[in-house]
């Protein structure tokens, strides 16, 4: 953008150069505030490091901006979509198994590069026919439902504290104004945290023991540690890849939905310039690198798109300032400790809403794109995805086991359902989904907490 202010309709649009250092800093902090609650919630739910998460949210965002020619004002925070994958490979945040889950997520990040290449070679319209909402919608529904049990378990540790988080999120999301409506998760966490602290339900000793400065990466929690300890589990590696990579088909559609939302907000078609092949590459590489170092997968954040709508400052430089702030915060273990002592009930209250919303987003995905369930092919695809994903997950074994030589590979419900759905859609006749680059379809695949109506609406 140029250094002068312009107007779109009656709304002034500002760039960073015209605002001055003080306002730029405030805007950067505001973007950190918007992404913070959701970004740190993922490591709390999975057992990953909060410090490493903040570091790679910052570095991943900067890498994304570099690859997309510094044109797209997007922040990359933690992705909720992969929670089911972490839970399947490393239940209850098992630290010894988390690197295996991170390996699977890193491979999922590389899958973005494959789709980016296909978009570049054949165009988005042809490729998207194989990933229509009749496939991605049921996958997303299954992701939320498979996680529901853990939300109830966490809430059960202290329902009153969990209810504080639930009520605050609902009130802020429905009746809040401005920034309050954009960050309901963060405000719900803060309110429930304070109630837990006042009622003596938090052990603050880890905060007192934590240092003010420290490195945000623990080598023993990285994927690299698997290949240096001499005791790698090959079966678990393969199971992790097979379980987690199919989730990327849903998150890649989420990415396209978010880029469409940002394009609509800013008034520039980022689908065409710098192009989905570049934005997918940036998101995929950021996810792969973050996972290798023990951080969650990254995704473009709708909360920050909401801030763009609120402030009318679309200069990507503001986002890069927020990314630098996030990276700096990662070097303070005491700050991370404040987050890590959060009670399970607070996490449970937030995740109760979050997991339900993930499933609801899957339903919205199907409704908004007008999937025709009068067609038997669509009914069969959705039915098999849902029944396999949920049924296998809650079966006694929890997965389908296959022997491949000396390796035992476990196909989780979500992996089985996703793969069957994608293959059926590719094989069965009657594919009718159309994706337009000039005016991208509303995908509905936005897995973050949203304020008001969908950000992808014109």
BELQUI-V122972 format. One record per residue. RES is the residue in one small letter. SS is DSSP state (@ for helix, = for strand, . for the rest). PSI is psi in whole degrees, 0 to 359 (NA if undefined). D_CENTER is the distance of its C-alpha to the mean C-alpha in Angstrom with 1 decimal. Layout:
BEGIN
[[RES & SS & PSI & D_CENTER] [RES & SS & PSI & D_CENTER]]
END
This chain:
BEGIN
[[x & . & 155 & 28.2] [x & . & 177 & 31.7] [x & . & 5 & 32.9] [x & . & 157 & 34.4] [x & . & 146 & 33.0] [x & = & 172 & 32.8] [x & = & 139 & 32.5] [x & = & 110 & 30.7] [x & . & 233 & 32.8] [x & . & 4 & 33.6] [x & = & 125 & 30.4] [x & = & 139 & 30.9] [x & = & 122 & 28.3] [x & = & 151 & 28.5] [x & . & 165 & 27.7] [x & @ & 323 & 27.4] [x & @ & 335 & 30.9] [x & @ & 357 & 32.7] [x & . & 336 & 31.2] [x & . & 158 & 32.5] [x & @ & 317 & 31.1] [x & @ & 312 & 30.8] [x & @ & 325 & 28.8] [x & @ & 316 & 26.5] [x & @ & 317 & 25.8] [x & @ & 318 & 25.2] [x & @ & 322 & 22.7] [x & @ & 316 & 20.8] [x & @ & 324 & 20.8] [x & @ & 321 & 19.7] [x & @ & 325 & 16.5] [x & @ & 316 & 15.9] [x & @ & 320 & 16.7] [x & @ & 319 & 14.2] [x & @ & 343 & 11.1] [x & @ & 310 & 12.7] [x & @ & 313 & 12.4] [x & @ & 322 & 8.7] [x & @ & 316 & 8.4] [x & @ & 344 & 11.3] [x & @ & 324 & 10.7] [x & @ & 311 & 8.5] [x & @ & 329 & 11.6] [x & @ & 325 & 13.9] [x & @ & 333 & 12.7] [x & @ & 339 & 12.8] [x & . & 3 & 15.7] [x & . & 169 & 14.4] [x & . & 131 & 16.0] [x & @ & 317 & 15.1] [x & @ & 314 & 17.2] [x & @ & 324 & 15.8] [x & @ & 313 & 12.2] [x & @ & 320 & 13.8] [x & @ & 311 & 15.9] [x & @ & 344 & 13.3] [x & @ & 318 & 11.2] [x & @ & 308 & 14.7] [x & @ & 322 & 15.9] [x & @ & 320 & 13.0] [x & @ & 317 & 13.3] [x & @ & 321 & 17.1] [x & @ & 317 & 17.0] [x & @ & 315 & 15.0] [x & @ & 322 & 17.7] [x & @ & 315 & 20.4] [x & @ & 329 & 19.6] [x & . & 24 & 19.3] [x & . & 26 & 22.7] [x & . & 29 & 21.4] [x & . & 332 & 21.3] [x & . & 120 & 17.8] [x & . & 69 & 17.0] [x & . & 141 & 13.2] [x & . & 137 & 11.4] [x & = & 111 & 8.6] [x & = & 190 & 6.8] [x & = & 138 & 4.9] [x & . & 131 & 1.7] [x & . & 338 & 3.9] [x & . & 331 & 5.3] [x & . & 3 & 7.2] [x & @ & 320 & 8.8] [x & @ & 326 & 11.6] [x & @ & 316 & 12.3] [x & @ & 318 & 12.7] [x & @ & 326 & 14.8] [x & @ & 321 & 16.9] [x & @ & 321 & 17.8] [x & . & 72 & 18.0] [x & @ & 143 & 18.9] [x & @ & 27 & 19.3] [x & @ & 33 & 17.7] [x & . & 114 & 20.7] [x & @ & 332 & 20.9] [x & @ & 332 & 23.1] [x & @ & 343 & 20.7] [x & @ & 321 & 17.4] [x & @ & 328 & 18.5] [x & @ & 317 & 18.9] [x & @ & 320 & 15.4] [x & @ & 326 & 14.3] [x & @ & 316 & 16.8] [x & @ & 319 & 15.3] [x & @ & 323 & 11.8] [x & @ & 319 & 14.0] [x & @ & 324 & 15.8] [x & @ & 322 & 12.8] [x & @ & 322 & 12.2] [x & @ & 334 & 15.9] [x & @ & 331 & 15.6] [x & @ & 323 & 14.1] [x & @ & 325 & 17.4] [x & @ & 313 & 19.4] [x & @ & 321 & 18.0] [x & @ & 318 & 18.6] [x & @ & 317 & 22.1] [x & @ & 321 & 22.8] [x & @ & 317 & 21.8] [x & @ & 322 & 24.2] [x & @ & 318 & 26.9] [x & @ & 348 & 27.0] [x & . & 150 & 25.1] [x & @ & 324 & 22.0] [x & @ & 315 & 24.3] [x & @ & 319 & 25.6] [x & @ & 321 & 22.5] [x & @ & 343 & 20.4] [x & . & 337 & 23.3] [x & . & 357 & 22.0] [x & . & 57 & 18.5] [x & . & 169 & 19.6] [x & @ & 335 & 18.1] [x & @ & 341 & 20.6] [x & @ & 308 & 18.6] [x & @ & 325 & 14.9] [x & @ & 305 & 15.7] [x & @ & 327 & 17.2] [x & @ & 316 & 14.6] [x & @ & 320 & 12.0] [x & @ & 315 & 14.9] [x & @ & 324 & 15.6] [x & @ & 310 & 12.2] [x & @ & 316 & 12.7] [x & @ & 324 & 16.4] [x & @ & 336 & 16.3] [x & @ & 350 & 14.6] [x & @ & 325 & 17.0] [x & @ & 320 & 19.8] [x & @ & 327 & 18.1] [x & @ & 315 & 17.4] [x & @ & 320 & 21.1] [x & @ & 317 & 22.2] [x & @ & 318 & 20.7] [x & @ & 325 & 22.1] [x & . & 344 & 25.4] [x & . & 334 & 26.0] [x & . & 88 & 26.8] [x & @ & 321 & 26.4] [x & @ & 317 & 27.8] [x & @ & 320 & 25.3] [x & @ & 320 & 22.4] [x & @ & 327 & 24.1] [x & @ & 313 & 24.2] [x & @ & 316 & 20.4] [x & @ & 312 & 20.3] [x & @ & 316 & 23.1] [x & @ & 318 & 21.9] [x & @ & 314 & 18.5] [x & @ & 313 & 20.5] [x & @ & 313 & 23.2] [x & @ & 322 & 21.1] [x & @ & 327 & 19.0] [x & @ & 315 & 22.2] [x & @ & 355 & 24.9] [x & . & 159 & 23.4] [x & . & 151 & 24.3] [x & . & 228 & 22.8] [x & @ & 331 & 20.4] [x & @ & 322 & 20.8] [x & @ & 341 & 19.2] [x & @ & 332 & 16.2] [x & . & 51 & 15.3] [x & @ & 327 & 16.3] [x & @ & 312 & 14.0] [x & @ & 315 & 15.5] [x & @ & 324 & 18.9] [x & @ & 318 & 18.7] [x & @ & 314 & 17.9] [x & @ & 313 & 20.8] [x & @ & 313 & 23.2] [x & @ & 322 & 22.8] [x & @ & 315 & 22.9] [x & @ & 319 & 26.2] [x & @ & 318 & 27.7] [x & @ & 321 & 27.0] [x & @ & 315 & 28.6] [x & @ & 325 & 31.6] [x & . & 7 & 32.3] [x & . & 29 & 32.3] [x & . & 16 & 29.2] [x & . & 134 & 27.7] [x & . & 109 & 29.2] [x & . & 1 & 29.2] [x & @ & 323 & 31.1] [x & @ & 330 & 28.1] [x & @ & 316 & 27.7] [x & @ & 325 & 31.4] [x & @ & 340 & 31.3] [x & . & 147 & 28.4] [x & . & 163 & 29.5] [x & . & 332 & 28.8] [x & . & 139 & 27.9] [x & . & 162 & 26.5] [x & . & 138 & 24.5] [x & . & 0 & 20.8] [x & . & 128 & 20.8] [x & . & 113 & 22.5] [x & @ & 326 & 23.8] [x & @ & 345 & 24.2] [x & @ & 7 & 20.5] [x & . & 164 & 19.7] [x & @ & 328 & 19.9] [x & @ & 330 & 23.2] [x & @ & 334 & 24.9] [x & @ & 327 & 24.8] [x & @ & 2 & 27.2] [x & . & 349 & 29.5] [x & . & 354 & 30.3] [x & . & 12 & 32.3] [x & . & 47 & 31.1] [x & . & 142 & 28.1] [x & . & 101 & 27.4] [x & @ & 322 & 27.4] [x & @ & 318 & 26.7] [x & @ & 326 & 23.6] [x & @ & 310 & 22.4] [x & @ & 319 & 23.0] [x & @ & 320 & 21.6] [x & @ & 315 & 18.3] [x & @ & 313 & 18.1] [x & @ & 326 & 19.3] [x & @ & 316 & 16.9] [x & @ & 325 & 13.6] [x & . & 319 & 14.3] [x & . & 334 & 14.7] [x & @ & 333 & 11.1] [x & @ & 335 & 10.6] [x & @ & 326 & 12.8] [x & @ & 318 & 10.5] [x & @ & 330 & 7.5] [x & @ & 325 & 10.4] [x & @ & 325 & 11.6] [x & @ & 318 & 8.6] [x & @ & 314 & 9.3] [x & @ & 321 & 12.9] [x & @ & 318 & 12.5] [x & @ & 320 & 11.0] [x & @ & 324 & 13.8] [x & @ & 318 & 16.2] [x & @ & 316 & 15.4] [x & @ & 320 & 16.0] [x & @ & 317 & 19.0] [x & @ & 320 & 20.4] [x & @ & 314 & 20.0] [x & @ & 329 & 21.7] [x & . & 13 & 24.1] [x & . & 140 & 23.6] [x & . & 89 & 22.5] [x & . & 346 & 19.9] [x & @ & 325 & 19.6] [x & @ & 322 & 23.2] [x & @ & 112 & 23.4] [x & @ & 354 & 22.0] [x & @ & 148 & 20.7] [x & @ & 330 & 17.8] [x & @ & 325 & 19.1] [x & @ & 317 & 18.6] [x & @ & 321 & 15.2] [x & @ & 320 & 13.9] [x & @ & 315 & 16.0] [x & @ & 315 & 14.6] [x & @ & 317 & 10.9] [x & @ & 315 & 12.2] [x & @ & 321 & 14.5] [x & @ & 319 & 12.3] [x & @ & 315 & 10.1] [x & @ & 313 & 13.5] [x & @ & 316 & 15.2] [x & @ & 317 & 12.8] [x & @ & 320 & 12.9] [x & @ & 328 & 16.7] [x & . & 7 & 17.2] [x & . & 22 & 15.4] [x & . & 163 & 12.1] [x & . & 167 & 8.6] [x & . & 150 & 6.8] [x & = & 157 & 6.0] [x & = & 154 & 4.9] [x & = & 138 & 7.5] [x & . & 124 & 7.6] [x & @ & 331 & 9.9] [x & @ & 319 & 11.4] [x & @ & 331 & 13.0] [x & @ & 323 & 14.2] [x & @ & 322 & 15.8] [x & @ & 321 & 17.6] [x & @ & 316 & 18.9] [x & @ & 321 & 20.3] [x & @ & 316 & 21.9] [x & @ & 338 & 23.4] [x & . & 19 & 24.3] [x & = & 107 & 23.8] [x & . & 6 & 21.9] [x & . & 122 & 23.0] [x & @ & 340 & 20.2] [x & @ & 327 & 22.3] [x & @ & 319 & 21.1] [x & @ & 321 & 17.5] [x & @ & 327 & 18.9] [x & @ & 317 & 20.9] [x & @ & 321 & 17.9] [x & @ & 319 & 16.4] [x & @ & 322 & 19.8] [x & @ & 316 & 19.9] [x & @ & 317 & 16.7] [x & @ & 320 & 18.2] [x & @ & 319 & 21.6] [x & @ & 334 & 20.3] [x & . & 344 & 19.1] [x & . & 11 & 22.8] [x & . & 96 & 23.9] [x & @ & 328 & 23.8] [x & @ & 321 & 25.3] [x & @ & 317 & 22.5] [x & @ & 323 & 20.0] [x & @ & 324 & 22.6] [x & @ & 322 & 22.6] [x & @ & 320 & 19.0] [x & @ & 340 & 19.6] [x & . & 4 & 22.6] [x & . & 133 & 20.7] [x & . & 152 & 22.2] [x & @ & 328 & 20.7] [x & @ & 323 & 21.7] [x & @ & 314 & 19.6] [x & @ & 319 & 16.5] [x & @ & 317 & 17.8] [x & @ & 316 & 18.5] [x & @ & 315 & 15.1] [x & @ & 333 & 13.5] [x & @ & 314 & 16.3] [x & @ & 316 & 15.2] [x & @ & 313 & 11.5] [x & @ & 322 & 12.2] [x & @ & 321 & 14.9] [x & @ & 326 & 13.0] [x & @ & 313 & 10.6] [x & @ & 319 & 13.9] [x & @ & 325 & 15.5] [x & @ & 323 & 13.1] [x & @ & 319 & 14.2] [x & @ & 316 & 17.7] [x & @ & 323 & 17.3] [x & @ & 316 & 16.2] [x & @ & 318 & 19.5] [x & @ & 311 & 21.6] [x & @ & 330 & 20.8] [x & . & 4 & 21.4] [x & . & 51 & 24.5] [x & . & 130 & 24.3] [x & . & 101 & 27.9] [x & . & 9 & 28.4] [x & . & 347 & 32.1] [x & . & 127 & 31.6] [x & @ & 325 & 32.0] [x & @ & 318 & 29.7] [x & @ & 321 & 26.7] [x & @ & 315 & 27.7] [x & @ & 315 & 28.1] [x & @ & 309 & 24.7] [x & @ & 319 & 22.8] [x & @ & 314 & 25.2] [x & @ & 322 & 24.9] [x & @ & 311 & 21.1] [x & @ & 312 & 21.0] [x & @ & 317 & 24.1] [x & @ & 315 & 23.3] [x & @ & 314 & 19.7] [x & @ & 317 & 20.8] [x & @ & 314 & 24.4] [x & @ & 320 & 24.0] [x & @ & 322 & 21.4] [x & . & 10 & 23.9] [x & . & 171 & 26.9] [x & . & 319 & 29.1] [x & . & 330 & 27.9] [x & . & 358 & 24.2] [x & = & 162 & 24.2] [x & = & 121 & 26.6] [x & = & 134 & 28.4] [x & = & 141 & 30.1] [x & = & 129 & 32.4] [x & = & 90 & 32.3] [x & . & 237 & 35.3] [x & . & 359 & 34.8] [x & = & 144 & 31.0] [x & = & 122 & 29.6] [x & = & 130 & 26.3] [x & = & 121 & 24.4] [x & = & 110 & 22.6] [x & = & 168 & 20.3] [x & @ & 316 & 20.2] [x & @ & 320 & 16.8] [x & @ & 315 & 17.9] [x & @ & 312 & 21.3] [x & @ & 318 & 20.3] [x & @ & 312 & 17.9] [x & @ & 318 & 20.6] [x & @ & 317 & 23.4] [x & @ & 316 & 21.8] [x & @ & 316 & 21.2] [x & @ & 317 & 24.7] [x & @ & 317 & 26.3] [x & @ & 324 & 25.0] [x & @ & 326 & 26.3] [x & @ & 316 & 29.6] [x & . & 142 & 30.6] [x & . & 162 & 32.3] [x & . & 19 & 31.3] [x & . & 123 & 28.0] [x & . & 6 & 28.0] [x & . & 131 & 24.5] [x & . & 131 & 25.0] [x & . & 124 & 22.5] [x & . & 128 & 24.2] [x & . & 326 & 23.4] [x & . & 321 & 25.7] [x & . & 85 & 24.1] [x & . & 142 & 20.8] [x & . & 148 & 20.4] [x & . & 120 & 18.1] [x & . & 333 & 15.5] [x & . & 358 & 14.1] [x & . & 75 & 10.7] [x & . & 102 & 8.8] [x & . & 15 & 6.4] [x & . & 166 & 6.9] [x & . & 129 & 10.5] [x & . & 148 & 12.9] [x & . & 137 & 16.5] [x & . & 221 & 19.4] [x & . & 166 & 19.2] [x & . & 136 & 16.5] [x & . & 346 & 15.9] [x & . & 357 & 16.7] [x & . & 142 & 20.1] [x & . & NA & 23.0]]
END
